[in-house]
Amino acid sequence: MFENAFNSMDRVMRNDEGLASELDYAEQTSWLLFLKYLDDMEKEWEDEAGLEGRDYTPILDEPYRWQAWAAPKATDGTPDLNARTGKDLIDFVNGELFPYLQTFRDTADDPDTLEYKIGEIFAEIANRFRSGYSLRDALEIVDGLNFGSQQAKHELSDLYETRIKRMGNAGRNGGEYYTPRPLIRAMIKVVKPEIGETIYDGACGSAGFLCEAWSSLRRDDLSAADWDTLQRKTFYGQEKKSLAYVLGVMNMILHGIDAPNIRHANTLSENVLDIQQKDRHDIVLANPPFGGGERKEVQQNFPIKSGETAYLFLQHFIRKLKAGGRGAVVIKNTFLSNTDNASVALRKELLESCNLHTVLDCPSGTFQGAGVKTVVLFFEKGAKTRKVWFYQLDPGRSLGKTNPLNDDDLAEFVALQPSKADSDKSWTVAVKDVDTATWDLSVKNPHAPEAEALRSPEQIITDMLARDAETAQILEEIRGML
């Protein structure tokens, strides 16, 4: 049922000239789903209040509630034929609904409340439907969805994840929005979060790490206290980009977290020297953006200045961890060997302030649409690194859109990691053997067959001339036979 609804939504959006790409489809689906979700939740909260003899004050004023404008019903429960449509509907959404919802950001006191999230979301996205008839069709489809049960949320979250994945694969921003879920799950299995610990992603995008961590911790037999801890005091994220922020909030809601602790902020604008104990977390899980190039004033917030965004994020993550906290962070593999001052200084800091116990070397094609090779750094804060266990992931095939990374590909890594055993794909490097001038941690598998040494240019030319002479001699012999 839900899949049919999403497919129908796609058809409606393809027919609207204001919507041009998978990014637009994801954004517009998000705000419609969010308002329908809010309406379903308000009904639930009102019923709960009634059972407990409490009064309930709805979050939204009457004219802006879903049933008033999106899905008004006649007295017999059928759709109201006089519902706004065409230009009237577009004018109401753009001129009244969105401006009203945006006011919540100014009137809500706490950034972690649902009221604040409403204001933040609608201050950051726009209605891109141009046709009120297309929008009316979309509203009728969304009105048929029901967020009332955990099963419904589970199905909807799967479909929404598929949409984010498609969006990530649609263009140059692939890795920005979508980290392969099998890789995230393997990272979580190594880090082993427990209920009562806080989990942080300062570059959370569509909140894939936080959603997967939630899925790994939630169980049907949790106590009310543990459930409340997971809902309100476990998952924390920050995201700079508007669309990703909206996707992250909606993704967590669909996974079952009612008021996600995701803030819309540029993490790197925070001076890392100002981070205090109360700001720190037990676990960091992240895939920060690569490249970028932050402005000079942003770089001033970090002891090690760099135009590489991921290097600034790594400094932030190290300082955001409590003593004894665990981190798992995706970064370009060139971080391990680059010889520029920032790379050398950052490797030194990581090795001296944390125990970098594991490096997972990922193959090309792990990230769709991103032409970079990556590694995952696993570290614990508070003790120096004495040895690093490397694992070179080799799924035995080329990875691509039709052949992505899967959980089985990572099974051996997850099984070997606790003991850090040697194998054809894994080995250990002692930090005492690392050159302290460069702190080079390049991935060099000692078990791989030695590649043949490359010939020098002079040798290649000599070999070519010898082959040419041999060819000329053979041709002369053949001519003599004619």
C-alpha positions in Angstrom: 0.0 0.0 0.0 2.7 2.5 1.0 4.9 1.6 -2.0 1.9 2.3 -4.3 1.4 5.6 -2.6 5.0 6.7 -3.1 4.9 5.6 -6.7 1.8 7.6 -7.2 3.5 10.6 -5.6 6.3 10.3 -8.1 3.9 10.3 -11.0 2.2 13.4 -9.7 5.5 15.3 -9.0 6.9 14.4 -12.5 3.9 16.2 -14.0 4.5 19.4 -12.1 6.8 21.9 -13.9 8.1 23.2 -10.6 9.7 19.9 -9.7 12.8 18.9 -11.7 14.8 16.3 -9.8 15.0 13.6 -7.2 16.2 16.3 -4.7 12.9 18.2 -5.3 10.8 15.0 -5.0 12.5 14.2 -1.6 12.1 17.7 -0.3 8.4 18.0 -1.3 7.6 14.5 0.0 9.2 15.5 3.3 7.1 18.5 4.2 3.9 16.8 3.2 4.7 13.7 5.2 5.8 15.8 8.2 2.4 17.7 8.3 0.4 14.5 8.0 2.6 12.9 10.7 2.0 15.9 13.0 -1.8 15.6 12.5 -1.7 11.9 13.4 0.4 12.5 16.4 -1.8 15.4 17.6 -4.9 13.0 17.4 -2.9 10.5 19.5 -1.8 13.0 22.1 -5.4 14.4 22.3 -6.8 10.9 23.0 -4.1 10.2 25.6 -5.0 13.5 27.4 -8.7 12.6 27.3 -8.0 9.2 28.9 -6.0 10.9 31.7 -8.6 13.7 32.2 -6.3 16.4 30.9 -7.1 19.2 28.5 -5.0 19.2 25.3 -4.1 22.3 23.4 -3.2 21.5 19.7 0.2 22.8 18.4 -1.4 24.2 15.3 -4.3 26.7 15.1 -7.4 25.4 13.5 -7.1 26.9 9.9 -3.6 25.3 9.5 -4.4 21.8 10.7 -4.2 19.1 8.1 -7.9 18.3 8.3 -8.8 22.0 7.7 -6.9 22.6 4.5 -5.1 19.5 3.2 -7.9 16.9 3.6 -11.2 18.5 4.6 -14.1 16.1 4.8 -17.8 16.4 4.3 -20.2 15.4 7.1 -20.3 11.8 5.8 -16.5 11.5 5.9 -16.0 11.7 2.2 -13.5 14.3 0.7 -15.0 17.8 0.7 -15.6 18.7 -3.0 -15.2 22.4 -2.1 -11.6 21.9 -0.8 -9.1 24.5 -2.0 -7.4 23.6 -5.3 -5.7 25.2 -8.2 -4.4 28.7 -7.7 -6.4 29.1 -4.4 -4.5 26.2 -2.9 -1.0 27.4 -4.0 -1.9 30.9 -2.7 -2.9 29.6 0.7 0.2 27.3 1.1 2.7 30.0 0.0 0.9 33.1 1.5 -0.6 31.8 4.7 0.5 28.3 5.7 4.3 28.5 5.3 4.5 32.0 6.9 2.4 30.8 9.9 4.6 27.6 10.4 7.8 29.7 10.1 6.7 31.8 13.2 7.2 28.7 15.4 11.0 29.2 15.3 10.7 32.6 17.0 8.0 31.6 19.6 9.5 28.2 20.7 11.9 28.5 23.6 13.9 25.2 23.2 15.6 24.1 20.0 14.9 20.5 20.9 11.1 20.8 21.0 8.8 19.7 18.1 7.5 23.3 17.9 11.0 24.6 17.2 11.5 21.9 14.6 8.3 23.0 12.8 9.6 26.6 12.6 13.1 25.5 11.5 11.8 23.1 8.8 9.4 25.6 7.2 11.9 28.4 7.3 14.3 26.3 5.3 12.2 24.8 2.5 9.8 26.1 0.0 6.7 24.7 -1.6 7.9 24.0 -5.2 4.5 22.8 -6.5 3.4 25.2 -9.2 0.1 23.5 -10.0 -2.5 23.5 -7.3 -4.1 20.5 -9.0 -0.9 18.5 -8.7 -0.6 19.5 -5.1 -4.2 18.5 -4.4 -3.5 15.1 -5.9 -0.4 14.7 -3.7 -2.4 15.7 -0.6 -5.0 13.1 -1.3 -2.3 10.4 -1.6 -0.5 11.4 1.6 -3.8 11.6 3.5 -4.2 7.9 2.8 -1.1 7.2 4.8 -1.4 6.4 8.5 1.5 6.9 11.1 -0.5 5.3 13.9 1.4 2.0 14.2 5.0 1.0 14.6 4.6 -1.3 11.6 3.4 1.6 9.4 6.3 3.8 10.5 8.7 0.9 9.8 7.4 0.5 6.2 7.3 4.2 5.6 10.9 4.6 6.9 12.1 1.9 4.5 10.5 3.7 1.6 11.8 7.0 2.7 15.4 5.6 3.0 15.0 4.3 -0.6 14.1 7.8 -1.7 17.1 9.3 0.0 19.3 6.6 -1.5 17.9 7.4 -5.0 18.5 11.1 -4.4 22.1 10.4 -3.3 22.7 8.4 -6.5 21.1 11.0 -8.7 24.0 13.3 -9.1 27.3 14.7 -7.9 26.1 15.0 -4.3 25.9 11.2 -3.9 28.1 10.6 -0.8 26.8 13.8 0.8 23.4 12.4 1.4 23.8 8.7 1.6 26.3 6.5 3.5 25.8 2.8 2.6 23.8 1.2 5.4 25.9 -2.0 5.5 29.0 0.1 6.3 27.1 2.1 9.0 25.9 -1.2 10.6 29.5 -2.6 10.6 30.8 0.6 12.3 28.0 0.3 14.9 28.9 -3.3 15.6 32.5 -2.4 16.3 31.7 0.6 18.5 28.9 -1.3 20.4 26.7 1.5 21.8 24.7 0.8 25.0 21.5 2.4 26.3 22.5 5.3 28.6 25.4 6.4 26.3 25.0 9.4 24.0 25.7 9.2 20.3 26.7 12.2 18.2 27.0 13.0 14.5 28.0 16.6 13.8 27.6 16.1 10.0 24.4 14.0 10.2 23.0 14.6 6.7 19.9 12.4 6.4 20.7 10.9 9.9 21.6 7.5 8.6 24.0 6.8 11.5 21.6 7.9 14.1 18.7 5.9 12.6 20.8 2.7 12.4 22.1 3.2 15.9 18.5 3.6 17.1 17.6 0.4 15.2 20.4 -1.5 16.9 19.4 -0.4 20.4 15.6 -0.5 20.4 13.9 -3.7 21.5 10.2 -4.6 22.3 11.0 -5.5 25.9 12.6 -2.1 26.9 11.5 -0.6 30.2 9.7 2.7 30.1 12.8 4.5 31.4 15.1 3.0 28.8 12.5 3.8 26.0 12.4 7.4 27.3 16.3 7.5 27.3 16.4 6.4 23.7 13.7 8.8 22.6 15.1 11.9 24.3 18.6 11.6 25.7 20.6 9.4 23.3 20.9 10.7 19.7 22.3 14.1 18.9 23.1 15.6 15.5 23.9 18.8 13.7 23.5 19.6 10.0 24.4 22.7 8.0 22.5 22.2 4.8 18.7 22.9 4.8 17.5 20.0 2.7 19.7 17.5 4.5 18.4 18.9 7.9 14.8 18.4 6.8 15.6 14.8 5.5 17.4 14.0 8.8 14.5 15.1 11.0 11.9 13.3 8.9 14.0 10.2 8.7 14.3 10.0 12.5 10.6 10.6 12.9 9.7 7.8 10.5 12.1 5.5 12.4 10.1 6.2 15.6 11.9 9.1 17.3 9.2 11.7 17.9 11.2 14.9 18.5 14.8 14.3 17.1 17.7 16.3 18.7 19.0 17.5 15.4 20.0 21.1 15.2 20.3 23.2 12.0 23.8 24.6 12.5 27.3 24.8 11.0 29.2 22.5 13.3 32.5 24.1 12.2 31.5 27.6 13.3 32.0 26.4 16.9 35.5 27.0 18.4 36.8 23.6 19.5 38.6 25.1 22.4 35.2 26.2 23.8 33.8 22.7 24.0 33.2 21.8 27.7 32.5 18.5 29.4 28.7 19.0 29.3 28.9 19.2 25.5 30.8 15.9 25.1 29.4 12.5 24.1 30.2 8.8 24.6 30.2 7.9 20.9 30.8 9.7 17.6 29.6 8.1 14.4 30.1 10.2 11.2 30.9 10.5 7.5 31.9 14.2 7.3 31.9 15.9 3.9 35.2 15.7 2.0 36.8 18.6 0.1 34.7 21.7 0.8 37.2 24.4 1.7 36.1 26.4 4.7 36.7 30.1 4.9 39.6 31.5 6.9 37.4 32.7 9.8 36.0 29.1 10.2 39.6 27.7 10.2 40.4 30.0 13.1 38.2 27.7 15.3 40.8 24.9 15.0 44.4 24.5 16.3 45.3 22.7 13.0 44.3 25.0 10.1 43.2 23.2 6.9 41.0 23.9 3.8 40.0 20.2 3.9 36.6 20.2 5.7 37.0 16.6 6.9 40.2 17.5 8.8 38.3 20.2 10.7 35.5 17.8 11.5 38.0 15.2 12.8 39.5 17.8 15.2 35.9 18.6 16.3 35.0 15.0 16.8 38.1 14.2 18.9 37.2 17.1 21.3 33.5 16.2 21.3 34.3 12.8 22.9 34.4 12.2 26.6 37.5 10.5 28.0 37.1 6.8 27.1 34.6 7.7 24.4 34.6 5.8 21.1 34.7 7.2 17.5 34.1 5.7 14.1 34.7 8.2 11.3 34.8 7.9 7.5 37.6 9.9 5.8 39.5 9.9 2.5 42.3 7.4 2.5 44.8 10.1 1.5 44.5 11.3 5.1 46.8 8.4 6.1 49.7 9.4 3.8 49.4 13.1 2.7 52.6 15.0 3.5 51.2 18.5 3.9 51.6 20.1 7.4 48.0 19.7 8.4 47.8 16.0 7.5 51.0 15.2 9.4 50.0 17.3 12.5 46.5 15.8 12.6 47.8 12.2 12.3 50.2 13.0 15.2 47.3 14.4 17.3 45.1 11.4 16.6 47.8 8.9 17.5 48.9 10.8 20.7 45.4 11.8 22.1 43.5 8.7 21.0 44.0 4.9 20.6 43.5 4.5 16.9 43.0 0.8 17.2 41.4 -0.1 13.8 41.5 1.2 10.2 39.1 -0.3 7.7 40.2 0.3 4.1 37.2 0.5 1.8 37.3 -0.4 -1.9 36.5 1.9 -4.8 32.8 2.1 -5.4 31.8 1.9 -1.8 30.2 5.4 -2.2 28.1 5.8 -5.3 29.0 8.8 -7.4 32.0 9.7 -5.3 35.3 9.1 -7.0 37.4 8.9 -3.8 38.7 5.9 -1.8 37.9 6.0 1.9 38.9 4.5 5.2 37.1 4.3 8.5 39.0 5.3 11.6 38.0 3.6 14.8 39.5 5.2 17.9 39.1 5.6 21.7 39.9 8.9 23.4 42.3 9.2 26.2 45.1 6.8 25.6 48.0 6.9 23.1 48.0 4.5 20.1 50.5 1.7 20.5 49.4 -0.4 17.5 46.9 -0.1 14.6 45.0 -3.1 13.1 44.3 -2.7 9.4 41.7 -4.6 7.5 41.6 -4.3 3.7 38.0 -4.9 2.6 37.8 -6.9 -0.7 34.4 -8.0 -1.7 35.8 -9.9 -4.7 33.9 -7.9 -7.2 33.6 -4.3 -8.6 31.1 -2.3 -6.6 28.5 -0.1 -8.4 24.9 1.0 -8.5 23.7 -2.4 -9.5 26.2 -4.2 -7.2 26.5 -2.3 -4.0 28.2 -3.2 -0.7 26.2 -5.6 1.4 26.3 -6.9 5.0 28.0 -10.2 4.0 30.9 -8.2 2.5 31.7 -6.9 6.0 31.0 -10.1 8.0 34.7 -11.2 8.2 35.8 -7.7 9.2 33.2 -7.6 12.0 34.2 -11.1 13.1 38.0 -10.5 13.2 37.9 -7.0 14.7 37.5 -7.9 18.4 40.6 -10.2 18.3 42.4 -8.1 15.6 43.8 -11.3 14.1 46.1 -11.4 11.1 44.7 -12.8 7.9 45.3 -12.4 4.1 43.4 -9.1 4.4 44.5 -7.9 7.9 47.7 -7.0 9.7 49.0 -4.9 12.6 51.4 -1.9 12.6 53.2 -0.9 15.7 53.4 2.9 16.2 57.0 2.7 17.4 57.8 1.6 13.8 56.1 4.6 12.2 58.3 7.4 11.0 57.7 10.3 13.4 58.8 12.8 10.8 55.7 12.0 8.7 53.5 9.8 10.9 52.7 8.0 7.6 50.0 5.3 8.1 49.6 4.2 4.5 47.6 1.0 3.8 50.3 -1.5 2.8 49.1 -5.1 3.0 52.2 -7.2 3.8 50.3 -10.3 2.8 49.6 -9.1 -0.7 51.8 -10.4 -3.5 54.6 -7.9 -4.4 53.8 -5.9 -7.5 56.5 -6.2 -10.1 58.8 -3.2 -10.0 58.0 -0.6 -12.7 60.6 -0.3 -15.5 62.5 2.9 -15.9 61.6 5.0 -19.1 65.1 4.2 -20.5 64.5 0.5 -20.0 61.1 0.7 -21.7 62.6 2.6 -24.8 65.5 0.0 -25.0 63.0 -2.9 -24.9 60.8 -1.2 -27.6 63.8 -0.7 -29.9 64.9 -4.3 -29.4 61.4 -5.5 -30.2 61.3 -3.3 -33.3 64.6 -4.8 -34.5 63.3 -8.3 -33.9 60.1 -7.5 -35.9 62.1 -6.1 -38.8 64.3 -9.2 -38.9 61.2 -11.6 -39.0 59.6 -9.5 -41.8 62.9 -9.7 -43.8 62.9 -13.5 -43.4 59.3 -13.8 -44.6 60.1 -11.6 -47.6 62.9 -14.0 -48.5 60.4 -16.9 -48.5 58.2 -15.2 -51.1 
